């Protein structure tokens, strides 16, 4: 089974086309109009060994809010579609990722029940043209639209660029683990029988 999804979403604020493959090579082709956000999605793709193509035409003349939040909505929708019935996958994944002085924990459960826990602060308002407060909004959108329990916690903060990048990379590693197959799991890993 090829685990991939294409999602298109058009509103008056954003037009987004996104294609995600879970079993990729880390190839990314990303243009959101927000340079630092592209850099983050690139790291996510590379370190999760996904393939990701994203095109966003957003109202960045207003600010970066709709562009980043809506990309999160579309990525979450694509994750949900691509994982399909979740048969044979580990379901849980976690990673504590260091980036120089910074240390970030990310844990996911593809439970089908959205939950988002965030314990992080940035000391800079912006990274390039990206508002640091939008990083939380992005992950919130991903968790709710994918039906994922997502915890992100900064264990040791430091340079804001490092903290943000460690978040996206730890999320990538945790998600890669959660969607990976375990040969011992022959059906869906739940006592309920479905996720
Ligand atoms: Mn960087």
Boltz pocket constraint, residues with backbone or C-beta under 6 A from the ligand:
constraints:
  - pocket:
      binder: B
      contacts: [[A, 39], [A, 161], [A, 165]]
      max_distance: 6.0
